[in-house]
Amino acid sequence: MEIKQAEFSLSSPMVGMCPKDTKPEYAFIGRSNVGKSSLINMLTNNKRLAKTSSTPGKTLLINHFIINKEWYLVDLPGYGFAKRSKKEVDKLDQMIRGYILQREQLVNVFVLVDIRLEPQKIDLEFIEWLGLSGIPFSILFTKADKLTANKANQAVETYRQKLMETWEELPPMFVTSAEKKTGRSEVLDYIEKINLELSK
């Protein structure tokens, strides 16, 4: 897939205020500071599309970006380490879960995982919740440029083994790097494949 156009569409504080549209949506989510904005900008070839920040937890709304006027890329708030009160965390959690469970246009959730870390409990719990909720998802390993190819492969294998403890079938997995544009064509081709299937 070639991305010719990527534009900001709408920021919503709740699922009911998302775009009134039937185009397919692909949501991106991960722990705070996983490199989500950088990855979105790399995929869309637009350095200024999603706001990158050195402070974790800057995304506080459901952000829709329209791609090629055909589908939406949805930037969801991160979960985890952002310094927030319990009330704020609960509110964000409600917003994220509300969108994921209620948004009929959502066709896939991309869960971003830092490839340098051991499988994290918070990520594994979120992945399990998606599975139990029957939500189609894929795993995007970020920051692959920080490891050698061998170490990156080992990290993915470790993750596979961990998931195999509770999963019969594993989700699609992609190794990415915003710095080196690793995985860009694979992720976009995957989205294109789903879009083609939906249009049949």
Solvent accessible surface area in square Angstrom, and as a share of the most:
residue,aa,sasa,rsa
1,M,49,0.22
2,E,124,0.56
3,I,21,0.11
4,K,161,0.68
5,Q,67,0.30
6,A,16,0.13
7,E,73,0.33
8,F,113,0.47
9,S,45,0.29
10,L,70,0.35
11,S,41,0.26
12,S,1,0.01
13,P,60,0.38
14,M,110,0.49
15,V,28,0.16
16,G,52,0.50
17,M,105,0.47
18,C,3,0.02
19,P,13,0.08
20,K,174,0.74
21,D,35,0.18
22,T,125,0.73
23,K,63,0.27
24,P,28,0.18
25,E,0,0.00
26,Y,0,0.00
27,A,0,0.00
28,F,0,0.00
29,I,0,0.00
30,G,0,0.00
31,R,22,0.08
32,S,8,0.05
33,N,92,0.47
34,V,3,0.02
35,G,23,0.22
36,K,19,0.08
37,S,17,0.11
38,S,47,0.30
39,L,1,0.01
40,I,0,0.00
41,N,11,0.05
42,M,11,0.05
43,L,1,0.01
44,T,5,0.03
45,N,93,0.48
46,N,50,0.26
47,K,183,0.78
48,R,212,0.77
49,L,21,0.11
50,A,4,0.03
51,K,182,0.77
52,T,81,0.47
53,S,50,0.33
54,S,108,0.70
55,T,75,0.43
56,P,48,0.30
57,G,13,0.13
58,K,127,0.54
59,T,25,0.15
60,L,78,0.39
61,L,71,0.35
62,I,0,0.00
63,N,24,0.12
64,H,0,0.00
65,F,7,0.03
66,I,27,0.14
67,I,0,0.00
68,N,27,0.14
69,K,122,0.52
70,E,107,0.48
71,W,1,0.00
72,Y,13,0.05
73,L,1,0.01
74,V,0,0.00
75,D,5,0.02
76,L,0,0.00
77,P,0,0.00
78,G,15,0.15
79,Y,29,0.11
80,G,35,0.34
81,F,139,0.58
82,A,17,0.13
83,K,202,0.86
84,R,71,0.26
85,S,60,0.39
86,K,155,0.66
87,K,171,0.73
88,E,81,0.36
89,V,68,0.39
90,D,64,0.33
91,K,148,0.63
92,L,27,0.13
93,D,58,0.30
94,Q,138,0.61
95,M,22,0.10
96,I,8,0.04
97,R,78,0.29
98,G,13,0.13
99,Y,0,0.00
100,I,3,0.02
101,L,96,0.48
102,Q,118,0.53
103,R,28,0.10
104,E,167,0.75
105,Q,36,0.16
106,L,20,0.10
107,V,29,0.17
108,N,2,0.01
109,V,0,0.00
110,F,0,0.00
111,V,0,0.00
112,L,0,0.00
113,V,4,0.02
114,D,8,0.04
115,I,4,0.02
116,R,109,0.40
117,L,73,0.36
118,E,129,0.58
119,P,27,0.17
120,Q,51,0.22
121,K,152,0.64
122,I,61,0.31
123,D,1,0.01
124,L,32,0.16
125,E,92,0.41
126,F,14,0.06
127,I,0,0.00
128,E,81,0.36
129,W,47,0.17
130,L,0,0.00
131,G,28,0.27
132,L,147,0.73
133,S,40,0.26
134,G,62,0.60
135,I,24,0.12
136,P,80,0.50
137,F,16,0.07
138,S,0,0.00
139,I,0,0.00
140,L,0,0.00
141,F,2,0.01
142,T,4,0.02
143,K,46,0.19
144,A,12,0.09
145,D,41,0.21
146,K,112,0.48
147,L,51,0.25
148,T,88,0.51
149,A,81,0.63
150,N,102,0.52
151,K,115,0.49
152,A,8,0.06
153,N,98,0.50
154,Q,98,0.44
155,A,25,0.19
156,V,16,0.09
157,E,81,0.36
158,T,61,0.35
159,Y,5,0.02
160,R,90,0.33
161,Q,105,0.47
162,K,80,0.34
163,L,4,0.02
164,M,104,0.47
165,E,124,0.56
166,T,105,0.61
167,W,57,0.20
168,E,178,0.80
169,E,143,0.64
170,L,42,0.21
171,P,16,0.10
172,P,54,0.34
173,M,31,0.14
174,F,29,0.12
175,V,49,0.28
176,T,0,0.00
177,S,1,0.00
178,A,34,0.26
179,E,136,0.61
180,K,146,0.62
181,K,103,0.44
182,T,57,0.33
183,G,9,0.08
184,R,46,0.17
185,S,67,0.43
186,E,94,0.42
187,V,0,0.00
188,L,2,0.01
189,D,70,0.36
190,Y,41,0.16
191,I,0,0.00
192,E,64,0.29
193,K,119,0.50
194,I,29,0.15
195,N,27,0.14
196,L,109,0.54
197,E,95,0.43
198,L,94,0.47
199,S,91,0.59
200,K,197,0.84
